[in-house]
Amino acid sequence: MMNESGAVYLSLKIARQLFSKSLEALAPEERARVDSVAVRQREIEALILSAPEAVSVMLPTSSVDSNLMDIRARYGSDDDYQADLQRIGLDEASLRAAVERDMRVEAVLEKVGARAAAVSDTDVEIFWFMHKDRFRRAETRVLRHILVTVNDSLEGNERQTARDKIDAIRTRLLKSPERFEEQALKHSECPTAMNGGLLGTAPRGQLYPELEEAAFALAAGELSAVVESELGFHILRCDTINAEHTLSLADARPKIREHLEQQRRSICQKSWINALRRKATAEAA
């Protein structure tokens, strides 16, 4: 049976997984969900740890220590760490026991999952041919921009002043396109200025509508007209166009194999757990 400390640790973990919150921050309906999941999970974990497969599982002390160090690293000081343990009803010994139990459950499941049938090259190829839509990549563009903001209440950033400034920058760039990164560093009022105005690789739907329309009309290496958004005035440059394409089998193969292996491990684990539950039910009858 899981002791009270282990139950607290499990509830904390489930709250973080489901809602990315502490137990105290949960709304009543969220707490009810966590409690319900925790009850089922405790039952399943008890079955897992009482199964023959758990007998030979050995956890290196260093692995437990490493996990505990990761938890400790989330806190700014030892006082904060100890205070939080006390607040949730744990101490270092009970936390260690709970972490070790959690790791043991995972180790048993990994052991069971390793029984899954190996994924062959043919399996990978069939998946790729049957699910090509999953590997379609939309057009993206590598973009840079220079931003001059507008603020009529701030001297030097009035609308006309900002427009004159961006127009002057664009005039210089039309004469010397190679100066874009230098001009971005000197004049852009966006944090991207420190990286030559680099916005990165953008698909459709990521930029402000005005910027997207201009950006996706550019040829590679082309400079845009001045574009206005709610942020201010922009000049865009398209560095590279990555056309819409379907990922090749060679490129998709590692991800497909990983997906299929994980899927098969999961099926194997669930089947094994269901067998444990059926056996427990039959023995209790």
C-alpha positions as CSV (number, residue, x, y, z in Angstrom):
1,M,0.0,0.0,0.0
2,M,1.1,3.5,-0.6
3,N,1.7,5.6,2.6
4,E,0.2,9.1,3.1
5,S,3.4,10.8,1.9
6,G,3.5,8.8,-1.3
7,A,-0.2,9.7,-1.9
8,V,0.6,13.4,-1.5
9,Y,3.5,13.2,-3.9
10,L,1.4,11.4,-6.5
11,S,-1.4,14.0,-6.2
12,L,1.2,16.8,-6.6
13,K,2.6,15.1,-9.8
14,I,-0.9,14.6,-11.3
15,A,-1.9,18.2,-10.5
16,R,1.3,19.4,-12.3
17,Q,0.7,17.0,-15.3
18,L,-3.0,17.9,-15.8
19,F,-3.2,21.6,-14.9
20,S,0.4,22.8,-14.4
21,K,-0.6,23.9,-10.9
22,S,0.2,23.2,-7.3
23,L,-2.5,21.4,-5.2
24,E,-3.3,24.6,-3.4
25,A,-3.9,26.5,-6.7
26,L,-6.5,24.1,-8.0
27,A,-10.1,25.0,-8.4
28,P,-12.6,22.7,-6.7
29,E,-13.5,20.9,-9.9
30,E,-9.8,20.5,-10.8
31,R,-9.0,19.1,-7.3
32,A,-11.8,16.6,-7.7
33,R,-10.3,15.5,-11.0
34,V,-6.9,15.1,-9.5
35,D,-8.2,13.1,-6.5
36,S,-10.2,10.8,-8.9
37,V,-7.2,10.2,-11.1
38,A,-4.9,9.7,-8.1
39,V,-7.2,7.0,-6.6
40,R,-7.1,5.0,-9.9
41,Q,-3.4,5.6,-10.3
42,R,-2.6,4.3,-6.7
43,E,-4.5,1.1,-7.5
44,I,-2.6,0.6,-10.7
45,E,0.7,1.3,-9.1
46,A,0.1,-1.1,-6.3
47,L,-0.6,-3.9,-8.9
48,I,2.5,-3.0,-10.8
49,L,4.8,-3.1,-7.8
50,S,3.3,-6.4,-6.6
51,A,3.8,-8.1,-10.0
52,P,6.6,-10.6,-10.5
53,E,8.3,-8.2,-13.0
54,A,8.9,-5.8,-10.2
55,V,11.0,-8.2,-8.1
56,S,14.2,-7.9,-10.1
57,V,14.0,-4.2,-10.7
58,M,17.0,-2.4,-9.1
59,L,17.3,1.4,-8.9
60,P,20.8,2.8,-8.8
61,T,21.1,5.1,-5.8
62,S,22.7,7.7,-8.1
63,S,19.6,7.8,-10.2
64,V,17.4,8.5,-7.2
65,D,19.9,11.1,-6.0
66,S,19.8,12.8,-9.4
67,N,16.1,13.1,-9.4
68,L,16.1,14.6,-5.9
69,M,18.7,17.1,-7.0
70,D,16.5,18.1,-9.9
71,I,13.6,18.8,-7.4
72,R,15.9,20.7,-5.1
73,A,17.2,22.8,-8.0
74,R,13.7,24.3,-8.5
75,Y,14.1,26.3,-5.3
76,G,16.2,29.4,-4.7
77,S,17.4,28.4,-1.3
78,D,17.4,25.4,1.1
79,D,15.1,27.3,3.4
80,D,12.5,27.6,0.6
81,Y,12.9,24.0,-0.2
82,Q,12.4,22.8,3.4
83,A,9.5,25.2,3.9
84,D,7.7,23.8,0.8
85,L,8.3,20.2,2.0
86,Q,6.8,21.1,5.3
87,R,3.9,22.9,3.7
88,I,2.9,19.9,1.7
89,G,3.4,17.4,4.5
90,L,6.7,15.8,3.4
91,D,10.3,15.6,4.7
92,E,13.4,14.6,2.9
93,A,13.1,10.9,3.9
94,S,9.4,10.7,2.7
95,L,10.2,12.6,-0.4
96,R,13.0,10.2,-1.2
97,A,10.7,7.2,-0.6
98,A,8.0,8.7,-2.9
99,V,10.5,9.5,-5.7
100,E,12.1,6.0,-5.5
101,R,8.6,4.4,-5.6
102,D,7.7,6.5,-8.7
103,M,10.9,5.6,-10.4
104,R,10.4,1.9,-9.6
105,V,7.0,2.0,-11.3
106,E,8.5,3.6,-14.4
107,A,11.3,1.0,-14.4
108,V,8.8,-1.9,-14.3
109,L,6.8,-0.3,-17.1
110,E,9.9,0.1,-19.2
111,K,10.8,-3.5,-18.6
112,V,7.3,-4.6,-19.7
113,G,7.4,-2.2,-22.7
114,A,10.6,-3.7,-23.9
115,R,8.6,-6.9,-24.8
116,A,6.9,-5.0,-27.6
117,A,7.6,-6.3,-31.1
118,A,10.4,-4.5,-32.9
119,V,9.5,-1.9,-35.5
120,S,10.8,-3.0,-39.0
121,D,11.7,-0.8,-41.9
122,T,8.6,-2.1,-43.7
123,D,6.4,-0.9,-40.8
124,V,7.9,2.6,-41.1
125,E,7.4,2.7,-44.8
126,I,3.8,1.6,-44.6
127,F,3.1,4.3,-42.0
128,W,4.7,7.0,-44.2
129,F,2.7,6.0,-47.3
130,M,-0.6,5.8,-45.3
131,H,-0.1,9.0,-43.4
132,K,1.6,11.4,-45.9
133,D,-0.6,14.3,-44.8
134,R,1.1,14.2,-41.4
135,F,4.4,15.0,-43.1
136,R,3.2,17.9,-45.3
137,R,5.1,21.1,-44.3
138,A,3.5,24.5,-45.1
139,E,5.5,27.2,-46.8
140,T,7.7,29.2,-44.4
141,R,10.0,32.2,-44.8
142,V,13.1,33.4,-43.0
143,L,12.4,37.0,-42.3
144,R,14.2,40.1,-40.9
145,H,12.6,43.4,-40.0
146,I,13.4,46.9,-38.8
147,L,10.8,48.5,-36.6
148,V,10.3,52.2,-35.8
149,T,7.6,52.7,-33.2
150,V,5.0,55.4,-33.1
151,N,4.2,57.3,-29.9
152,D,2.8,60.8,-30.3
153,S,3.3,61.5,-26.6
154,L,7.0,60.9,-26.8
155,E,9.3,63.5,-28.4
156,G,11.1,62.0,-31.4
157,N,8.6,59.2,-31.9
158,E,5.7,61.2,-33.2
159,R,4.0,59.6,-36.2
160,Q,5.5,61.9,-38.9
161,T,9.0,61.7,-37.3
162,A,8.8,57.9,-37.2
163,R,7.6,57.8,-40.8
164,D,10.5,60.0,-41.9
165,K,13.0,57.9,-40.1
166,I,11.8,54.6,-41.6
167,D,11.6,56.1,-45.1
168,A,15.2,57.3,-44.7
169,I,16.3,53.8,-43.6
170,R,14.6,52.2,-46.6
171,T,16.3,54.7,-49.0
172,R,19.7,53.7,-47.6
173,L,18.8,50.0,-47.9
174,L,17.7,50.4,-51.5
175,K,21.1,51.8,-52.3
176,S,23.0,49.3,-50.1
177,P,20.9,46.2,-49.4
178,E,23.8,44.5,-47.6
179,R,23.5,47.0,-44.8
180,F,20.2,45.6,-43.5
181,E,21.6,43.9,-40.4
182,E,23.7,47.0,-39.6
183,Q,20.7,49.3,-40.0
184,A,18.6,47.0,-37.9
185,L,21.2,47.0,-35.1
186,K,21.4,50.8,-35.2
187,H,17.8,51.8,-35.7
188,S,15.3,49.0,-35.0
189,E,13.2,49.4,-31.8
190,C,12.6,45.7,-31.6
191,P,14.7,43.2,-29.4
192,T,15.5,41.4,-32.7
193,A,17.8,44.3,-33.5
194,M,20.5,42.6,-31.6
195,N,20.4,39.8,-34.1
196,G,20.3,41.8,-37.3
197,G,16.5,42.1,-37.2
198,L,16.0,38.3,-37.5
199,L,12.4,37.3,-36.9
200,G,13.2,33.7,-37.7
201,T,11.3,31.1,-39.8
202,A,7.7,32.1,-40.0
203,P,4.7,30.2,-41.3
204,R,1.5,31.8,-42.3
205,G,-0.7,32.8,-39.3
206,Q,2.2,33.8,-37.1
207,L,2.7,37.5,-38.0
208,Y,0.4,40.5,-37.8
209,P,-1.9,40.3,-40.9
210,E,-0.3,43.4,-42.4
211,L,3.2,42.0,-42.0
212,E,2.2,38.5,-43.3
213,E,0.6,40.0,-46.5
214,A,3.8,41.9,-47.2
215,A,6.2,39.1,-46.2
216,F,4.6,36.4,-48.3
217,A,4.5,38.6,-51.3
218,L,8.3,39.1,-51.3
219,A,10.8,37.2,-53.4
220,A,13.9,35.8,-51.7
221,G,16.3,38.7,-50.9
222,E,13.6,41.3,-51.6
223,L,13.0,44.4,-49.4
224,S,9.4,45.4,-48.6
225,A,7.8,48.7,-48.8
226,V,7.1,50.4,-45.5
227,V,4.4,48.4,-43.7
228,E,2.4,49.7,-40.7
229,S,1.1,47.5,-37.9
230,E,-0.1,48.3,-34.4
231,L,3.5,48.3,-33.3
232,G,4.7,51.0,-35.7
233,F,6.4,51.1,-39.1
234,H,8.3,48.1,-40.5
235,I,10.6,47.2,-43.3
236,L,10.8,43.5,-44.0
237,R,13.4,41.5,-45.9
238,C,12.8,37.9,-47.0
239,D,16.1,36.0,-46.6
240,T,14.8,32.5,-47.7
241,I,11.7,30.9,-49.0
242,N,11.0,27.3,-47.8
243,A,8.4,26.0,-50.2
244,E,5.5,23.8,-49.2
245,H,6.7,20.2,-49.3
246,T,6.1,16.7,-48.0
247,L,8.8,15.4,-45.8
248,S,10.7,12.6,-47.5
249,L,10.6,9.0,-46.2
250,A,14.3,9.3,-45.4
251,D,13.8,12.5,-43.3
252,A,10.6,11.2,-41.7
253,R,12.0,7.8,-40.9
254,P,13.5,8.5,-37.4
255,K,10.3,10.2,-36.1
256,I,8.1,7.5,-37.5
257,R,10.2,4.8,-35.9
258,E,10.2,6.6,-32.6
259,H,6.4,7.1,-32.8
260,L,5.7,3.4,-33.6
261,E,8.1,2.2,-30.9
262,Q,6.4,4.3,-28.3
263,Q,3.0,3.2,-29.5
264,R,3.8,-0.4,-29.3
265,R,5.4,0.0,-25.8
266,S,2.3,1.7,-24.6
267,I,0.0,-1.0,-26.0
268,C,2.1,-3.7,-24.4
269,Q,2.1,-1.9,-21.1
270,K,-1.7,-1.3,-21.1
271,S,-2.4,-4.9,-22.0
272,W,-0.2,-6.1,-19.2
273,I,-1.8,-3.8,-16.7
274,N,-5.3,-4.9,-17.8
275,A,-4.2,-8.5,-17.3
276,L,-3.1,-7.6,-13.7
277,R,-6.4,-6.0,-13.0
278,R,-8.4,-8.9,-14.3
279,K,-6.3,-11.3,-12.2
280,A,-6.8,-9.1,-9.1
281,T,-10.6,-9.0,-9.7
282,A,-10.8,-12.8,-10.2
283,E,-8.8,-13.4,-7.0
284,A,-11.0,-11.0,-5.0
285,A,-14.2,-12.7,-6.2
